Amino acid sequence: MNLATLKQVYRSPDLRRRVLVVLGLLVVFRFLAHVPVPVPNNAALATFLKTIFNSNSVLGFADVFSGGALANFSIIMMGVGPFINASIIIQLLTQVIPQLESLQKEGDAGRRKLNQYTRLLTLPLAVIQSFGMVFLIQQTSLRVNNTDLIGHPNLFQWLIMISTITAGTMLLMWIGEIITEKGIGNGVSLIIFCGIISRLPTSAGQFATLASGDASKILTLVLFLVATVGVIAFVVLLNEGQRNIPVSYAKRTRGDRVYAGVDTHLPLRVITAGVIPIIFALAFLSVPGLLGQVLSSAKTVWVANIAKEVVTLFSPTGTVYAVSYFVLVVAFTFFYTSVVFNPKDIAENLQKQGGFIPGIRPGNQTASYLKRVINRITLGGAIGLGIIAVLPFIASSITNSQVLTFGGTSLIIVVSVAIETLKQLEAQAITTSYEQY
């Protein structure tokens, strides 16, 4: 985004209003992140949660997504997680349920219906996830501190907590939709972006504390910052990388006019799946650890011993966890790419519109060619995405510090959302400048 775009945003009342809507609602989001769910001792619970999340990268990742609301036991502690899960479920169901697939092809009307189904599915998911998270926090506090920091709630208090957290999630979903409709960019993505960025002051304070405590580590910090810039550049390259497949359209005759053929291209992104594979991989890897923690206090000795072994084996700082993380990210990248990119449908659409790939016959040969190309470029993108995902493990093993770690997933999200939002802002600015003439 250049200076001319900023001037256009300042001069245009509509663009100024859109930007102010985004900023205002993000401020509301940050305010809600500090509104706690009522429990007997919020301060003790918040201190305990911060300690737990700092020692567990999986829970820490969830806290980053919520912008610190989870560690504060806030009313929006679930963030937009239930809405994202509902969106993924609906998107997967469109591939197996013909009625939903037909809705997806009906344009804006079909998309509005799918969005409504997503909202309806978000509600039960929010109830289930909020209950599960509160129960997990209660059991963890009992195991670690021998004290129920939730306060031994009765049935009515459970209903109040679950209702409050569910309402917070639905409110956050509504805020995200207002940002999308009245502001600039995708509202849900911007909420996650704001939550991640809000952790920067804490990270900067940790860096400053590390440097002031040991002057010999200043060089390490400088090298770390340089490496971080390099990782950001790699993330930008990976996020923007694409292969352009040449497409030609034959001459067409309409009435007495003959329209000349057009040469264009079909862009295939290196990481079509985006950050979804990392989210899927983290969700799968969290299951063994959570089950192990729940069953480690079982009365049956052999069950408790196996549960403890599982917890040790899938420790977030262990080699098995890092290798499994990398493999799952690569696997889910291929899986989700196959879900969102259908070579057969693209080949059929090209054929209907009179388009063809030079040297490739329309129809099945075009579909086979596109499938072969997307698999090749996805392999490079999947490996790159896997490397970024395991960067925190590599950095911590090199620096012997949990502070000096690359947030690979956070970087991907921040870079992707920033680039897409700036592109939309530039497009809006260009549109506004054309409307003046």
Sequence and secondary structure as in RCSB ss.txt:
>XXXX:A:sequence
MNLATLKQVYRSPDLRRRVLVVLGLLVVFRFLAHVPVPVPNNAALATFLKTIFNSNSVLGFADVFSGGALANFSI
IMMGVGPFINASIIIQLLTQVIPQLESLQKEGDAGRRKLNQYTRLLTLPLAVIQSFGMVFLIQQTSLRVNNTDLI
GHPNLFQWLIMISTITAGTMLLMWIGEIITEKGIGNGVSLIIFCGIISRLPTSAGQFATLASGDASKILTLVLFL
VATVGVIAFVVLLNEGQRNIPVSYAKRTRGDRVYAGVDTHLPLRVITAGVIPIIFALAFLSVPGLLGQVLSSAKT
VWVANIAKEVVTLFSPTGTVYAVSYFVLVVAFTFFYTSVVFNPKDIAENLQKQGGFIPGIRPGNQTASYLKRVIN
RITLGGAIGLGIIAVLPFIASSITNSQVLTFGGTSLIIVVSVAIETLKQLEAQAITTSYEQY
>XXXX:A:secstr
  HHHHHHHHH HHHHHHHHHHHHHHHHHHHHTT B   S HHHHHHHHHHHHHH HHHHHHHHHTTTTTTTTBT
TTTTTHHHHHHHHHHHHHTTT HHHHHHHTSTHHHHHHHHHHHHHHHHHHHHHHHHHHHHHHHHHHHHHHSS TT
    HHHHHHHHHHHHHHHHHHHHHHHHHHHHSSS HHHHHHHHHHHTTHHHHHHHHHHHHHH GGGHHHHHHHH
HHHHHHHHHHHHHHH EEEEEEEE  EEETTEEE  EEEEEEEETTTTTTHHHHHHHHHHHHHHHHHHHHTT SS
HHHHHHHHHHHHHT TTSHHHHHHHHHHHHHHHHHHHHHH  HHHHHHHHHHTTEE TTS TTHHHHHHHHHHHH
HHHHHHHHHHHHHHTHHHHHHHHHS SSS   HHHHHHHHHHHHHHHHHHHHHHHHHHHHT 
